[in-house]
């Protein structure tokens, strides 16, 4: 049975979008979320240009649903995910919402 995050990923074509990203950036974003590391500006651009907020959140949730990650601190992971999104929004658009400042 598909989870809610799987449904969101499928409905938003997230897997296809992720295939457009550099593997370096996929790893960099993963480490930003799961290991509290900083994300390079180039990878922030890819996150916003290819993945977007909806897919990013769905990928994080689906990863946490994987039994391999059952011992991870989900609260900290979601905080890290929000930090990555916020910081990348500032880098890419100058706005934490991901919307250009006009």
Secondary structure by P-SEA (a helix, b strand, c coil): cccaaaaaaaaaaaaaaaaaccaaaaaaaaaaacccccccaaaaaaaaacccaaaaaaaaaaaaacccccccaaaaaaaaaaaaaaaaaaaacccccccccc
